[in-house]
Amino acid sequence: MAVGLGLIGTGFMGKAHALAYSHARPVFGNLPSVRLACLCDTPRERADAFADQFGFERATDDWRDLVASPDVDIVSITTPNALHCEMALAAIEAGKHVHCEKPLALTLEDARRMAEAAERAGVVTLVGYNYVHNPAFQHACRLIETGVIGKPVHFRGWVDEDYQADPDLAWTWRARKADAGLGALGDLGCHLVSMATALMGPIESLIADTQIIHETRRLGEGDGRAAVENEDTASAILRFSNGAQGSLCTSRSAWGRKNKLDWEVHGTKGMIAFSQERLNELQLYVNEGDRGRQGFRTILTGPDHQPYAAFCPAPGHQLGFNDLKTIEAARMLEAISGKDTAHPNFADALAFEAVIHAIDESARSGRRVVLDQLKRNPS
């Protein structure tokens, strides 16, 4: 029996979700078939046009109609951040499985409400931290788990883009906390947290600082200007629960950087380095053998790094961003069919987003924040 998909939103992420669910079964085979049941956007003319383009059976401009539709089993939410909570809670109440883009919500309290509602309802949830599904990243996790670089002792990560670097750009909803929540942390930094946590385990505490580089932006073509309310950059020094240390930096105003999501894990026997702009490669250094012949070696992903082989039988031929989204959709379909559990789910995402809110809290207070305390007393 086909699984009915209801998609809310038709921007960059909306198209990515539509492609991912259309491709998941052709790529992986043993998955439920997906029926593109309903697409929602506004105005209705836009919804109609994209429903035709993406191949959905029908369109609507009322997301509540989509959520209530009996032929929709998965509600895929790719709207601006401020809409995630209300839509997800309504979908959960209607008994739907929910695939939501990150971050879950504007506030930690709303993210907690979403995670608790999903747990009570017993529905499958998944959040769009697609970078953790990369075969290269999963291989890095296995290398660490099997002790190839010894005990992990330090993490260093940074994620930079330049989409807000130009001071002449107009003000948008991304600059307003009521619409976007956090800035670079909510848009970029949370991805890095998802990867750091998978590699190193939970973050115990941190101390951080943030800054707003462009404090105001022009309002459209007029002479007025509006305040930028959330951070352009953020930096944090981390302590992981296993005793390891680390650092995390993020910027949405880094000229020349397009998707510079890089990290290093330093161990007692070696290290692993990764760059998202070269997402099919790992750099591995192991302190073994003749020192005169030691050095970093490049590991190109291929069929030995699952699930790469589902896409291509030849190594080095490269996967891309939308392929990672296809893996993400496949994980959702596997969970719905009872073959596996979906991660990162709402509970996982709550933990990631507790970290970015801890960074914000530390920057505002000037003090180290312990994550367990923040979870008990959300700001």
N, C-alpha and C positions, 0 to 999 in steps of 0.2 A: 504493500500500500504506500502510495506516495506521501511524502511529508509536505505540507503546505507552508510556503514561506510568505510572510508579510513584511515588506520592507518600508521603513519610514525614513525618507530622506534620499535625495538623488544627486548629492554632490560627489566629491572625490571618494569618500568612504562608501556612499550608497552604491556607486558603480562597482567598487571593489567587492562589496558583499554580493551584489547580483552576479558578478562574474564568478566569484568563489563558489557559490551554491550551484551555479550552472555547471561548473567544471568538476566538482568534487567526485561525483560518481564516475564520470568518464575517466578520471585520473586514477582513482583508487579501486574502482570496481565493486567490491563487496560492501556497498553502502545503500541505505534507502534511496530511492529515486526522489527527486525534489520537484514539486509543482510550484511554479512562480505564481502564487495565487492572487496577491494584491499588493499594489504599490501606492504609497501615500506621499503627497507633497502639495505645496500651495504655490501659485494658484492652481486651479483644477486643470487649466490648459497645460501647465508644466507637467503635472502628474500624468495626464493622458499621453503626452509626447514621450516621456521616459518609460512609461509602461509599454508602449509600442516598441521603443528602441531596445529595452532590456528583455522583452518577451514575457511580460506579466499578463495574466488573463484579464485583469481589470485594474482600474485606478480609482482613487478617492482623494478628496482634500480634507477628510476628517479622520485623524488617526484613531479616534475612539471607535469609529465604524470598523476600521481594520482590526483592532484588538478584539472586538466582539464577534468577528466573523468566524463561523464554525469551521470553515475550510482552512483557517490559518492555524498552524501548529507552532511555528517559530515566529516570534516577533523580533525583527532585526532593526535596531535603533541606531541611526547614523546622523542624528540631528545635532544642532548646537547643544553644548553641555547643559545649559539651564533646563532643557526639556527632558533629560534622561530620567530623572527620578520619577516624575509623575507618570510618564509613559511606561516605565518598567514596572512600577507598582500596579498600575492598571492591568498590564499584561499578566503579571503573576496572579493577581486576583481572578483573572479570567481563566487561569489554569494553563497559560501558554508558557512554552520554553522561551528564554530571552537571550539574545545575542546583542550585547550593547557595546558601543565604542567607548574608549577610555577618554577622560576619567569617568568613573561611575556617576559622580554628582558634584555639585559645587562645594558642598560641605561634607565633613567627615560624618556628621550626624545623619545626613540624608543617605550617604553611602552605607552606613550601618543599617538604616531602615530597610534598604534594598536587600542587603545580604540576609538579614533576619527574615524578611518576608519570603525570600526564595527558599530558605531552609525550611520554614514552616510548611510551605506549599509543596515541597518535594519536586519542584520543577528543575530542569537542567538549565544552567546559566553558563555563559561564556563572555569574556570581556576581551576587547580587541588589542591585546598585547601580542601582536603577531610575530614580533621579532624573536620571541622565545621558541617559536616553532621551527626556526631555521635549522636544517640538518647540521650545519656547521656549529651552531650554538649547542645543539643537543649533543654533538660529539665532544665539545669542550666540557660539558657537564660530566660526560662519562669518563673523560680523561682525568678529571679532578676526583671523581668518585673512586676510581680504581688506583689512585695514588701515583699517577704518572709524574706529577710535579711535586710529589710529597705533600706535606701539610700546607694548605693555603694560609698565608699569613698577612697578605695585603691585597686590597682591591683599589684600582684607580680607574675612574670612568668619567667621561665627558660626552655631552651631546649638544651640538651647536648647529644652528641654522641662521640664515640672514633675512628671514621674511619680515622682520621688524627693524632691520638695521637702518633703513633710510629715514631720516628725520622728517622728510617731506611727505611720507605716506599719510593718508587720511585716517582719522579715528575710525575704529570698527568695534563691534561687540566684543571682540577678544580683549579689549582694554578695560572692560567694565566687570567688576567682580560679580555683580548680580546676574550677568549673562555668561561669563566665562569661568568664574571662580579664580583660581590661581593662573598665573601667566605662563612663563617658560616651564615652570614646574609641572603644571597640569597638562600642558601640551606635549612637552618633550621629556622632562626629567622623570616622569612616572615610568616611561619606557625603560630608562636606565635602571631605575629601582627594581623593576620586574626582573631584569637580567642579573643585577647584582645579587638579589635574593636567591635566585635559582642557582647561582654559582657558589655563593658563600654562606647561605643560610640567613636567618632573620637578622635584622638590624636592631641592636639593643638600645643605643643612644646616639646622639649627634649634637654637634654645635654648628651653627650656620650663619650666613649673612646673605642678603639679597640687595638688589638695587634696581631702581627704575632709571633707565638711561635717558629716555625721551619723556619728560614729565607731562607734556601736553602734545596733542596732535590736532591738526586742522579738521574742521567739520565739513566734509565734502568740498564743494567749490566756493563756499562762503568765507567770510573773514573770521568767523568764530573759531574758538579752540576748546577742546574738552580735555579733562585730566585723564591720564593713564593711571589706573588704580592698582594694577598688578605688576609683578616683577618682570624685568627684561632678562636679568641674570640671577643665578643663585649658586652658592658654593657651600659645601658641607664637609665636615670631618666626621667620619663614622666609626663606631665601635660595633662589631658584630657579636652576636650571642656566643659564638665559639671563641671569642677573644681576639680575633683578627681585627686589624684596623683597615681604614680605607678613606677615600675621598671621592666626591661627586661634584661636578660642575655642569651647569647648563646655561645656554644663552640662546635667545631668539634674535639677537642683534649682532651676530658675528659675521662680518662681511666675508663673502667668499665661501662660507660653509653652507652646504645644501642639505646633507643628512649625515653630519660628522658624529655618528654615535660610535665611540670607540671605548674599549676597556682592556685592562690588563689584570690578570690574576697572578700574583707572585707567590710561589711555593718554596718549600725548603729544598727542593731538588730541581726546580726549574720554573718556567712561567709560560703562560699562554696569552697571546695578544690577538685582538680582533678589531676590525673596522667595518661598520655597516655599509660604507660606500664600496667595500670589496666583500660583499656578503657571502661569497662562495669560498672564502679563504680563512684559514687559521694560521697563526704563526706560533710555533712550538719550539721552546728551548728546554733541553734536558741536560743536566750536568752529569753526563755519563761518558765513559771512554776517554780516548786520547784528547787532552785539552786543546791540542793543536788542530784538531779536526772538529771541535765543537762549534756550534752556531745555530741560529734560528733556521728552522726549515718550514717551508710553506706546504700546508696540507690543502689540496684542492678537493672540494666536495665531489662525491661521485656515488655510485650504487652501494658502496660499503657504508655510506652514511644515510641511513633511512630517515625519512621516506623519499630521498632523492630519486631512487630507482623507479618509483611510480610515475615520475615525469619523464625520465630520460635514462636509457641504458648506458650512456657513455659518460665517463668522468670529465670534469672540466668544461662542460657545455653550459653551465650556469643556470641557476634559478633566479627569479626576480621577486619583487615586492608582491605582485598579485599571486604568485605561486605560494608565498607564505600565507596569504589570505585563504587560498584554497585548502592548505593543510589545516588552517584554523577551522574552516567550515566543516571539513571532514571529521575533525575531533568532536564537533557539536553533533553531527549525525551519528557518529559511533556511540556517543553517550546516550542519545535518544533511543537508539536501538539496543541499548544494554550491553554493548561490547566493551565499553571503557568508561572512565569518568572524564569530564571535560575540565581542563585547566588552561589558563587561569579563570576560575569561576568568580562569582560575586564575593565570596569570602576571601579568596586570594587577593582580589583587587582591593578590597577594604584594607588589607594589610599593606599593600603597596602605597595606597593613598594616605594611610596613616603616616607614612614616612615623609611624603611631600608636605603634608600639613605640619608635621613636626619641624621640618626645615623652616617653614613660614613662621611658626611659633617661636623657634629659637632666634630667628632674625629679628623678630619684633621685641622679644624679651631680653636678648643679649645673653641668654643662659643656655646651658646644655639641657636638652630635652630627653627624658627617658621614655621610650615608646610605650611601655606598659602603662605609665602614668597618663599619657595622652589618650590611650584607648579607654581608660576609666573615666577621664574628665575631658571630653572633647571640647574644643573651643567653639 
